[in-house]
Amino acid sequence: MQIDLNNLTGRDWPVRLQDRVPFSEQDDLKISFTATPPATTENLNRQRGVLEWRFDLPAGQTRQVTLETRMQWPEGKELE
């Protein structure tokens, strides 16, 4: 997933972007993610899977945030 942020104004803006990623409550289900750029905060306010980025977005500039999630489940096991 890719999030595009565009500052169409003539001034710089502080940005606070929040998004979420899945998490597992089962030991056998392995979930990992890659965020580019890395999130400033993971598990925001102690909420599992909530990410936050904080940065300044200069006037007329664009910034992209990319999230990739991977899930691994043992073959032959049943997901409950």
mmCIF file as gemmi writes it, N, C-alpha and C atoms, coordinates in Angstrom:
data_model
loop_
_atom_site.group_PDB
_atom_site.id
_atom_site.type_symbol
_atom_site.label_atom_id
_atom_site.label_alt_id
_atom_site.label_comp_id
_atom_site.label_asym_id
_atom_site.label_entity_id
_atom_site.label_seq_id
_atom_site.pdbx_PDB_ins_code
_atom_site.Cartn_x
_atom_site.Cartn_y
_atom_site.Cartn_z
_atom_site.occupancy
_atom_site.B_iso_or_equiv
_atom_site.pdbx_formal_charge
_atom_site.auth_seq_id
_atom_site.auth_asym_id
_atom_site.pdbx_PDB_model_num
ATOM 1 N N . MET Axp A 1 ? 0.845 -1.16 0 1 0 ? 1 A 1
ATOM 2 C CA . MET Axp A 1 ? 0 0 0 1 0 ? 1 A 1
ATOM 3 C C . MET Axp A 1 ? 0.902 1.239 0 1 0 ? 1 A 1
ATOM 4 N N . GLN Axp A 2 ? 0.504 2.229 -0.742 1 0 ? 2 A 1
ATOM 5 C CA . GLN Axp A 2 ? 1.263 3.478 -0.827 1 0 ? 2 A 1
ATOM 6 C C . GLN Axp A 2 ? 0.341 4.645 -0.497 1 0 ? 2 A 1
ATOM 7 N N . ILE Axp A 3 ? 0.825 5.525 0.352 1 0 ? 3 A 1
ATOM 8 C CA . ILE Axp A 3 ? 0.098 6.744 0.708 1 0 ? 3 A 1
ATOM 9 C C . ILE Axp A 3 ? 0.888 7.911 0.15 1 0 ? 3 A 1
ATOM 10 N N . ASP Axp A 4 ? 0.235 8.752 -0.667 1 0 ? 4 A 1
ATOM 11 C CA . ASP Axp A 4 ? 0.875 9.929 -1.245 1 0 ? 4 A 1
ATOM 12 C C . ASP Axp A 4 ? 0.355 11.175 -0.54 1 0 ? 4 A 1
ATOM 13 N N . LEU Axp A 5 ? 1.272 12.003 -0.083 1 0 ? 5 A 1
ATOM 14 C CA . LEU Axp A 5 ? 0.912 13.263 0.551 1 0 ? 5 A 1
ATOM 15 C C . LEU Axp A 5 ? 1.435 14.401 -0.312 1 0 ? 5 A 1
ATOM 16 N N . ASN Axp A 6 ? 0.574 15.334 -0.658 1 0 ? 6 A 1
ATOM 17 C CA . ASN Axp A 6 ? 0.941 16.464 -1.5 1 0 ? 6 A 1
ATOM 18 C C . ASN Axp A 6 ? 0.616 17.757 -0.768 1 0 ? 6 A 1
ATOM 19 N N . ASN Axp A 7 ? 1.602 18.631 -0.647 1 0 ? 7 A 1
ATOM 20 C CA . ASN Axp A 7 ? 1.362 19.945 -0.063 1 0 ? 7 A 1
ATOM 21 C C . ASN Axp A 7 ? 1.139 20.911 -1.227 1 0 ? 7 A 1
ATOM 22 N N . LEU Axp A 8 ? -0.1 21.249 -1.456 1 0 ? 8 A 1
ATOM 23 C CA . LEU Axp A 8 ? -0.456 22.12 -2.576 1 0 ? 8 A 1
ATOM 24 C C . LEU Axp A 8 ? -0.517 23.59 -2.174 1 0 ? 8 A 1
ATOM 25 N N . THR Axp A 9 ? -0.078 23.894 -0.963 1 0 ? 9 A 1
ATOM 26 C CA . THR Axp A 9 ? -0.122 25.27 -0.478 1 0 ? 9 A 1
ATOM 27 C C . THR Axp A 9 ? 1.232 25.942 -0.638 1 0 ? 9 A 1
ATOM 28 N N . GLY Axp A 10 ? 1.286 27.196 -0.279 1 0 ? 10 A 1
ATOM 29 C CA . GLY Axp A 10 ? 2.515 27.965 -0.373 1 0 ? 10 A 1
ATOM 30 C C . GLY Axp A 10 ? 3.296 28.024 0.921 1 0 ? 10 A 1
ATOM 31 N N . ARG Axp A 11 ? 2.945 27.179 1.903 1 0 ? 11 A 1
ATOM 32 C CA . ARG Axp A 11 ? 3.682 27.178 3.172 1 0 ? 11 A 1
ATOM 33 C C . ARG Axp A 11 ? 3.967 25.765 3.642 1 0 ? 11 A 1
ATOM 34 N N . ASP Axp A 12 ? 4.955 25.624 4.499 1 0 ? 12 A 1
ATOM 35 C CA . ASP Axp A 12 ? 5.309 24.324 5.067 1 0 ? 12 A 1
ATOM 36 C C . ASP Axp A 12 ? 4.256 23.924 6.106 1 0 ? 12 A 1
ATOM 37 N N . TRP Axp A 13 ? 4.018 22.602 6.211 1 0 ? 13 A 1
ATOM 38 C CA . TRP Axp A 13 ? 3.044 22.099 7.169 1 0 ? 13 A 1
ATOM 39 C C . TRP Axp A 13 ? 3.636 20.938 7.965 1 0 ? 13 A 1
ATOM 40 N N . PRO Axp A 14 ? 3.396 20.918 9.285 1 0 ? 14 A 1
ATOM 41 C CA . PRO Axp A 14 ? 3.754 19.717 10.043 1 0 ? 14 A 1
ATOM 42 C C . PRO Axp A 14 ? 2.708 18.639 9.756 1 0 ? 14 A 1
ATOM 43 N N . VAL Axp A 15 ? 3.17 17.408 9.531 1 0 ? 15 A 1
ATOM 44 C CA . VAL Axp A 15 ? 2.269 16.305 9.198 1 0 ? 15 A 1
ATOM 45 C C . VAL Axp A 15 ? 2.31 15.276 10.323 1 0 ? 15 A 1
ATOM 46 N N . ARG Axp A 16 ? 1.141 14.788 10.662 1 0 ? 16 A 1
ATOM 47 C CA . ARG Axp A 16 ? 0.99 13.692 11.621 1 0 ? 16 A 1
ATOM 48 C C . ARG Axp A 16 ? 0.082 12.666 10.944 1 0 ? 16 A 1
ATOM 49 N N . LEU Axp A 17 ? 0.686 11.615 10.402 1 0 ? 17 A 1
ATOM 50 C CA . LEU Axp A 17 ? -0.014 10.579 9.648 1 0 ? 17 A 1
ATOM 51 C C . LEU Axp A 17 ? -0.119 9.331 10.506 1 0 ? 17 A 1
ATOM 52 N N . GLN Axp A 18 ? -1.323 8.77 10.599 1 0 ? 18 A 1
ATOM 53 C CA . GLN Axp A 18 ? -1.524 7.525 11.338 1 0 ? 18 A 1
ATOM 54 C C . GLN Axp A 18 ? -2.151 6.49 10.418 1 0 ? 18 A 1
ATOM 55 N N . ASP Axp A 19 ? -1.693 5.243 10.575 1 0 ? 19 A 1
ATOM 56 C CA . ASP Axp A 19 ? -2.247 4.127 9.827 1 0 ? 19 A 1
ATOM 57 C C . ASP Axp A 19 ? -2.088 2.891 10.7 1 0 ? 19 A 1
ATOM 58 N N . ARG Axp A 20 ? -2.581 1.772 10.217 1 0 ? 20 A 1
ATOM 59 C CA . ARG Axp A 20 ? -2.496 0.555 11.015 1 0 ? 20 A 1
ATOM 60 C C . ARG Axp A 20 ? -2.022 -0.613 10.164 1 0 ? 20 A 1
ATOM 61 N N . VAL Axp A 21 ? -1.47 -1.589 10.848 1 0 ? 21 A 1
ATOM 62 C CA . VAL Axp A 21 ? -1.051 -2.839 10.231 1 0 ? 21 A 1
ATOM 63 C C . VAL Axp A 21 ? -1.681 -3.974 11.037 1 0 ? 21 A 1
ATOM 64 N N . PRO Axp A 22 ? -1.918 -5.129 10.413 1 0 ? 22 A 1
ATOM 65 C CA . PRO Axp A 22 ? -2.498 -6.248 11.163 1 0 ? 22 A 1
ATOM 66 C C . PRO Axp A 22 ? -1.511 -6.795 12.185 1 0 ? 22 A 1
ATOM 67 N N . PHE Axp A 23 ? -2.053 -7.428 13.214 1 0 ? 23 A 1
ATOM 68 C CA . PHE Axp A 23 ? -1.227 -8.116 14.203 1 0 ? 23 A 1
ATOM 69 C C . PHE Axp A 23 ? -1.897 -9.437 14.533 1 0 ? 23 A 1
ATOM 70 N N . SER Axp A 24 ? -1.12 -10.365 15.044 1 0 ? 24 A 1
ATOM 71 C CA . SER Axp A 24 ? -1.627 -11.712 15.311 1 0 ? 24 A 1
ATOM 72 C C . SER Axp A 24 ? -1.843 -11.924 16.8 1 0 ? 24 A 1
ATOM 73 N N . GLU Axp A 25 ? -2.899 -12.657 17.101 1 0 ? 25 A 1
ATOM 74 C CA . GLU Axp A 25 ? -3.134 -13.093 18.477 1 0 ? 25 A 1
ATOM 75 C C . GLU Axp A 25 ? -2.859 -14.595 18.599 1 0 ? 25 A 1
ATOM 76 N N . GLN Axp A 26 ? -2.39 -15.214 17.518 1 0 ? 26 A 1
ATOM 77 C CA . GLN Axp A 26 ? -2.022 -16.623 17.52 1 0 ? 26 A 1
ATOM 78 C C . GLN Axp A 26 ? -0.525 -16.74 17.289 1 0 ? 26 A 1
ATOM 79 N N . ASP Axp A 27 ? 0.124 -17.567 18.105 1 0 ? 27 A 1
ATOM 80 C CA . ASP Axp A 27 ? 1.581 -17.703 18.019 1 0 ? 27 A 1
ATOM 81 C C . ASP Axp A 27 ? 2.055 -18.232 16.667 1 0 ? 27 A 1
ATOM 82 N N . ASP Axp A 28 ? 1.265 -19.107 16.044 1 0 ? 28 A 1
ATOM 83 C CA . ASP Axp A 28 ? 1.692 -19.714 14.782 1 0 ? 28 A 1
ATOM 84 C C . ASP Axp A 28 ? 1.604 -18.76 13.591 1 0 ? 28 A 1
ATOM 85 N N . LEU Axp A 29 ? 0.742 -17.769 13.684 1 0 ? 29 A 1
ATOM 86 C CA . LEU Axp A 29 ? 0.594 -16.798 12.599 1 0 ? 29 A 1
ATOM 87 C C . LEU Axp A 29 ? 1.628 -15.699 12.79 1 0 ? 29 A 1
ATOM 88 N N . LYS Axp A 30 ? 2.556 -15.624 11.869 1 0 ? 30 A 1
ATOM 89 C CA . LYS Axp A 30 ? 3.627 -14.616 11.936 1 0 ? 30 A 1
ATOM 90 C C . LYS Axp A 30 ? 3.298 -13.492 10.961 1 0 ? 30 A 1
ATOM 91 N N . ILE Axp A 31 ? 3.203 -12.284 11.476 1 0 ? 31 A 1
ATOM 92 C CA . ILE Axp A 31 ? 2.927 -11.106 10.65 1 0 ? 31 A 1
ATOM 93 C C . ILE Axp A 31 ? 4.08 -10.133 10.821 1 0 ? 31 A 1
ATOM 94 N N . SER Axp A 32 ? 4.617 -9.692 9.699 1 0 ? 32 A 1
ATOM 95 C CA . SER Axp A 32 ? 5.676 -8.683 9.731 1 0 ? 32 A 1
ATOM 96 C C . SER Axp A 32 ? 5.337 -7.604 8.717 1 0 ? 32 A 1
ATOM 97 N N . PHE Axp A 33 ? 5.935 -6.447 8.9 1 0 ? 33 A 1
ATOM 98 C CA . PHE Axp A 33 ? 5.68 -5.355 7.97 1 0 ? 33 A 1
ATOM 99 C C . PHE Axp A 33 ? 6.949 -4.543 7.776 1 0 ? 33 A 1
ATOM 100 N N . THR Axp A 34 ? 6.974 -3.847 6.655 1 0 ? 34 A 1
ATOM 101 C CA . THR Axp A 34 ? 8.045 -2.907 6.352 1 0 ? 34 A 1
ATOM 102 C C . THR Axp A 34 ? 7.396 -1.576 6.025 1 0 ? 34 A 1
ATOM 103 N N . ALA Axp A 35 ? 7.856 -0.522 6.659 1 0 ? 35 A 1
ATOM 104 C CA . ALA Axp A 35 ? 7.355 0.822 6.399 1 0 ? 35 A 1
ATOM 105 C C . ALA Axp A 35 ? 8.51 1.665 5.868 1 0 ? 35 A 1
ATOM 106 N N . THR Axp A 36 ? 8.265 2.35 4.755 1 0 ? 36 A 1
ATOM 107 C CA . THR Axp A 36 ? 9.27 3.221 4.159 1 0 ? 36 A 1
ATOM 108 C C . THR Axp A 36 ? 8.653 4.591 3.94 1 0 ? 36 A 1
ATOM 109 N N . PRO Axp A 37 ? 9.133 5.621 4.609 1 0 ? 37 A 1
ATOM 110 C CA . PRO Axp A 37 ? 10.15 5.605 5.656 1 0 ? 37 A 1
ATOM 111 C C . PRO Axp A 37 ? 9.618 4.913 6.905 1 0 ? 37 A 1
ATOM 112 N N . PRO Axp A 38 ? 10.519 4.517 7.806 1 0 ? 38 A 1
ATOM 113 C CA . PRO Axp A 38 ? 10.064 3.873 9.04 1 0 ? 38 A 1
ATOM 114 C C . PRO Axp A 38 ? 9.146 4.801 9.833 1 0 ? 38 A 1
ATOM 115 N N . ALA Axp A 39 ? 8.171 4.204 10.515 1 0 ? 39 A 1
ATOM 116 C CA . ALA Axp A 39 ? 7.252 4.982 11.34 1 0 ? 39 A 1
ATOM 117 C C . ALA Axp A 39 ? 8.02 5.639 12.483 1 0 ? 39 A 1
ATOM 118 N N . THR Axp A 40 ? 7.581 6.818 12.862 1 0 ? 40 A 1
ATOM 119 C CA . THR Axp A 40 ? 8.166 7.519 14.001 1 0 ? 40 A 1
ATOM 120 C C . THR Axp A 40 ? 7.803 6.786 15.288 1 0 ? 40 A 1
ATOM 121 N N . THR Axp A 41 ? 6.558 6.278 15.356 1 0 ? 41 A 1
ATOM 122 C CA . THR Axp A 41 ? 6.058 5.569 16.539 1 0 ? 41 A 1
ATOM 123 C C . THR Axp A 41 ? 5.298 4.323 16.108 1 0 ? 41 A 1
ATOM 124 N N . GLU Axp A 42 ? 5.561 3.209 16.797 1 0 ? 42 A 1
ATOM 125 C CA . GLU Axp A 42 ? 4.788 1.978 16.595 1 0 ? 42 A 1
ATOM 126 C C . GLU Axp A 42 ? 3.965 1.727 17.851 1 0 ? 42 A 1
ATOM 127 N N . ASN Axp A 43 ? 2.804 1.111 17.689 1 0 ? 43 A 1
ATOM 128 C CA . ASN Axp A 43 ? 1.892 0.834 18.8 1 0 ? 43 A 1
ATOM 129 C C . ASN Axp A 43 ? 1.549 2.122 19.539 1 0 ? 43 A 1
ATOM 130 N N . LEU Axp A 44 ? 1.109 3.099 18.783 1 0 ? 44 A 1
ATOM 131 C CA . LEU Axp A 44 ? 0.776 4.421 19.3 1 0 ? 44 A 1
ATOM 132 C C . LEU Axp A 44 ? -0.254 4.322 20.423 1 0 ? 44 A 1
ATOM 133 N N . ASN Axp A 45 ? 0.016 4.994 21.506 1 0 ? 45 A 1
ATOM 134 C CA . ASN Axp A 45 ? -0.866 4.989 22.685 1 0 ? 45 A 1
ATOM 135 C C . ASN Axp A 45 ? -1.194 3.57 23.152 1 0 ? 45 A 1
ATOM 136 N N . ARG Axp A 46 ? -0.203 2.688 23.032 1 0 ? 46 A 1
ATOM 137 C CA . ARG Axp A 46 ? -0.32 1.288 23.436 1 0 ? 46 A 1
ATOM 138 C C . ARG Axp A 46 ? -1.389 0.518 22.665 1 0 ? 46 A 1
ATOM 139 N N . GLN Axp A 47 ? -1.7 0.978 21.459 1 0 ? 47 A 1
ATOM 140 C CA . GLN Axp A 47 ? -2.651 0.275 20.596 1 0 ? 47 A 1
ATOM 141 C C . GLN Axp A 47 ? -1.853 -0.538 19.587 1 0 ? 47 A 1
ATOM 142 N N . ARG Axp A 48 ? -1.972 -1.851 19.686 1 0 ? 48 A 1
ATOM 143 C CA . ARG Axp A 48 ? -1.204 -2.732 18.806 1 0 ? 48 A 1
ATOM 144 C C . ARG Axp A 48 ? -1.531 -2.456 17.342 1 0 ? 48 A 1
ATOM 145 N N . GLY Axp A 49 ? -0.488 -2.389 16.531 1 0 ? 49 A 1
ATOM 146 C CA . GLY Axp A 49 ? -0.654 -2.232 15.094 1 0 ? 49 A 1
ATOM 147 C C . GLY Axp A 49 ? -0.883 -0.814 14.608 1 0 ? 49 A 1
ATOM 148 N N . VAL Axp A 50 ? -0.901 0.165 15.5 1 0 ? 50 A 1
ATOM 149 C CA . VAL Axp A 50 ? -1.116 1.553 15.084 1 0 ? 50 A 1
ATOM 150 C C . VAL Axp A 50 ? 0.239 2.236 14.924 1 0 ? 50 A 1
ATOM 151 N N . LEU Axp A 51 ? 0.465 2.78 13.731 1 0 ? 51 A 1
ATOM 152 C CA . LEU Axp A 51 ? 1.724 3.453 13.396 1 0 ? 51 A 1
ATOM 153 C C . LEU Axp A 51 ? 1.481 4.946 13.239 1 0 ? 51 A 1
ATOM 154 N N . GLU Axp A 52 ? 2.528 5.713 13.503 1 0 ? 52 A 1
ATOM 155 C CA . GLU Axp A 52 ? 2.43 7.159 13.288 1 0 ? 52 A 1
ATOM 156 C C . GLU Axp A 52 ? 3.74 7.678 12.713 1 0 ? 52 A 1
ATOM 157 N N . TRP Axp A 53 ? 3.607 8.582 11.758 1 0 ? 53 A 1
ATOM 158 C CA . TRP Axp A 53 ? 4.732 9.301 11.181 1 0 ? 53 A 1
ATOM 159 C C . TRP Axp A 53 ? 4.535 10.78 11.49 1 0 ? 53 A 1
ATOM 160 N N . ARG Axp A 54 ? 5.614 11.448 11.853 1 0 ? 54 A 1
ATOM 161 C CA . ARG Axp A 54 ? 5.586 12.899 12.057 1 0 ? 54 A 1
ATOM 162 C C . ARG Axp A 54 ? 6.749 13.504 11.272 1 0 ? 54 A 1
ATOM 163 N N . PHE Axp A 55 ? 6.424 14.469 10.432 1 0 ? 55 A 1
ATOM 164 C CA . PHE Axp A 55 ? 7.462 15.142 9.646 1 0 ? 55 A 1
ATOM 165 C C . PHE Axp A 55 ? 6.89 16.445 9.12 1 0 ? 55 A 1
ATOM 166 N N . ASP Axp A 56 ? 7.779 17.308 8.658 1 0 ? 56 A 1
ATOM 167 C CA . ASP Axp A 56 ? 7.371 18.552 8.016 1 0 ? 56 A 1
ATOM 168 C C . ASP Axp A 56 ? 7.301 18.315 6.52 1 0 ? 56 A 1
ATOM 169 N N . LEU Axp A 57 ? 6.243 18.823 5.897 1 0 ? 57 A 1
ATOM 170 C CA . LEU Axp A 57 ? 6.083 18.716 4.447 1 0 ? 57 A 1
ATOM 171 C C . LEU Axp A 57 ? 6.204 20.116 3.859 1 0 ? 57 A 1
ATOM 172 N N . PRO Axp A 58 ? 7.338 20.406 3.198 1 0 ? 58 A 1
ATOM 173 C CA . PRO Axp A 58 ? 7.563 21.748 2.645 1 0 ? 58 A 1
ATOM 174 C C . PRO Axp A 58 ? 6.535 22.114 1.573 1 0 ? 58 A 1
ATOM 175 N N . ALA Axp A 59 ? 6.357 23.397 1.392 1 0 ? 59 A 1
ATOM 176 C CA . ALA Axp A 59 ? 5.422 23.921 0.39 1 0 ? 59 A 1
ATOM 177 C C . ALA Axp A 59 ? 5.722 23.321 -0.982 1 0 ? 59 A 1
ATOM 178 N N . GLY Axp A 60 ? 4.661 22.857 -1.666 1 0 ? 60 A 1
ATOM 179 C CA . GLY Axp A 60 ? 4.793 22.332 -3.019 1 0 ? 60 A 1
ATOM 180 C C . GLY Axp A 60 ? 5.44 20.965 -3.126 1 0 ? 60 A 1
ATOM 181 N N . GLN Axp A 61 ? 5.749 20.326 -2.012 1 0 ? 61 A 1
ATOM 182 C CA . GLN Axp A 61 ? 6.445 19.035 -2.047 1 0 ? 61 A 1
ATOM 183 C C . GLN Axp A 61 ? 5.479 17.865 -1.911 1 0 ? 61 A 1
ATOM 184 N N . THR Axp A 62 ? 5.959 16.689 -2.285 1 0 ? 62 A 1
ATOM 185 C CA . THR Axp A 62 ? 5.222 15.437 -2.195 1 0 ? 62 A 1
ATOM 186 C C . THR Axp A 62 ? 6.046 14.455 -1.387 1 0 ? 62 A 1
ATOM 187 N N . ARG Axp A 63 ? 5.368 13.629 -0.609 1 0 ? 63 A 1
ATOM 188 C CA . ARG Axp A 63 ? 6.052 12.59 0.157 1 0 ? 63 A 1
ATOM 189 C C . ARG Axp A 63 ? 5.229 11.315 0.07 1 0 ? 63 A 1
ATOM 190 N N . GLN Axp A 64 ? 5.916 10.189 -0.017 1 0 ? 64 A 1
ATOM 191 C CA . GLN Axp A 64 ? 5.25 8.891 -0.083 1 0 ? 64 A 1
ATOM 192 C C . GLN Axp A 64 ? 5.594 8.059 1.142 1 0 ? 64 A 1
ATOM 193 N N . VAL Axp A 65 ? 4.6 7.336 1.623 1 0 ? 65 A 1
ATOM 194 C CA . VAL Axp A 65 ? 4.791 6.359 2.691 1 0 ? 65 A 1
ATOM 195 C C . VAL Axp A 65 ? 4.299 5.027 2.131 1 0 ? 65 A 1
ATOM 196 N N . THR Axp A 66 ? 5.14 4.007 2.226 1 0 ? 66 A 1
ATOM 197 C CA . THR Axp A 66 ? 4.809 2.692 1.691 1 0 ? 66 A 1
ATOM 198 C C . THR Axp A 66 ? 4.798 1.671 2.821 1 0 ? 66 A 1
ATOM 199 N N . LEU Axp A 67 ? 3.747 0.848 2.855 1 0 ? 67 A 1
ATOM 200 C CA . LEU Axp A 67 ? 3.633 -0.235 3.83 1 0 ? 67 A 1
ATOM 201 C C . LEU Axp A 67 ? 3.506 -1.564 3.095 1 0 ? 67 A 1
ATOM 202 N N . GLU Axp A 68 ? 4.306 -2.528 3.497 1 0 ? 68 A 1
ATOM 203 C CA . GLU Axp A 68 ? 4.215 -3.876 2.96 1 0 ? 68 A 1
ATOM 204 C C . GLU Axp A 68 ? 4.036 -4.835 4.131 1 0 ? 68 A 1
ATOM 205 N N . THR Axp A 69 ? 3.039 -5.71 4.039 1 0 ? 69 A 1
ATOM 206 C CA . THR Axp A 69 ? 2.749 -6.658 5.109 1 0 ? 69 A 1
ATOM 207 C C . THR Axp A 69 ? 2.939 -8.077 4.593 1 0 ? 69 A 1
ATOM 208 N N . ARG Axp A 70 ? 3.557 -8.914 5.428 1 0 ? 70 A 1
ATOM 209 C CA . ARG Axp A 70 ? 3.757 -10.318 5.091 1 0 ? 70 A 1
ATOM 210 C C . ARG Axp A 70 ? 3.17 -11.184 6.21 1 0 ? 70 A 1
ATOM 211 N N . MET Axp A 71 ? 2.458 -12.254 5.821 1 0 ? 71 A 1
ATOM 212 C CA . MET Axp A 71 ? 1.895 -13.193 6.783 1 0 ? 71 A 1
ATOM 213 C C . MET Axp A 71 ? 2.397 -14.585 6.478 1 0 ? 71 A 1
ATOM 214 N N . GLN Axp A 72 ? 2.776 -15.315 7.526 1 0 ? 72 A 1
ATOM 215 C CA . GLN Axp A 72 ? 3.247 -16.689 7.37 1 0 ? 72 A 1
ATOM 216 C C . GLN Axp A 72 ? 2.455 -17.589 8.31 1 0 ? 72 A 1
ATOM 217 N N . TRP Axp A 73 ? 1.927 -18.656 7.733 1 0 ? 73 A 1
ATOM 218 C CA . TRP Axp A 73 ? 1.154 -19.629 8.49 1 0 ? 73 A 1
ATOM 219 C C . TRP Axp A 73 ? 1.696 -21.008 8.167 1 0 ? 73 A 1
ATOM 220 N N . PRO Axp A 74 ? 1.974 -21.844 9.179 1 0 ? 74 A 1
ATOM 221 C CA . PRO Axp A 74 ? 2.532 -23.172 8.909 1 0 ? 74 A 1
ATOM 222 C C . PRO Axp A 74 ? 1.603 -24.005 8.03 1 0 ? 74 A 1
ATOM 223 N N . GLU Axp A 75 ? 2.167 -24.614 7.017 1 0 ? 75 A 1
ATOM 224 C CA . GLU Axp A 75 ? 1.391 -25.453 6.11 1 0 ? 75 A 1
ATOM 225 C C . GLU Axp A 75 ? 0.816 -26.641 6.871 1 0 ? 75 A 1
ATOM 226 N N . GLY Axp A 76 ? -0.44 -26.938 6.593 1 0 ? 76 A 1
ATOM 227 C CA . GLY Axp A 76 ? -1.095 -28.073 7.239 1 0 ? 76 A 1
ATOM 228 C C . GLY Axp A 76 ? -1.809 -27.714 8.527 1 0 ? 76 A 1
ATOM 229 N N . LYS Axp A 77 ? -1.613 -26.505 9.021 1 0 ? 77 A 1
ATOM 230 C CA . LYS Axp A 77 ? -2.306 -26.085 10.233 1 0 ? 77 A 1
ATOM 231 C C . LYS Axp A 77 ? -3.55 -25.316 9.851 1 0 ? 77 A 1
ATOM 232 N N . GLU Axp A 78 ? -4.552 -25.363 10.724 1 0 ? 78 A 1
ATOM 233 C CA . GLU Axp A 78 ? -5.802 -24.68 10.462 1 0 ? 78 A 1
ATOM 234 C C . GLU Axp A 78 ? -5.835 -23.328 11.191 1 0 ? 78 A 1
ATOM 235 N N . LEU Axp A 79 ? -6.139 -22.284 10.478 1 0 ? 79 A 1
ATOM 236 C CA . LEU Axp A 79 ? -6.228 -20.944 11.055 1 0 ? 79 A 1
ATOM 237 C C . LEU Axp A 79 ? -7.582 -20.797 11.737 1 0 ? 79 A 1
ATOM 238 N N . GLU Axp A 80 ? -7.569 -20.442 13.009 1 0 ? 80 A 1
ATOM 239 C CA . GLU Axp A 80 ? -8.819 -20.284 13.769 1 0 ? 80 A 1
ATOM 240 C C . GLU Axp A 80 ? -9.115 -18.838 14.045 1 0 ? 80 A 1
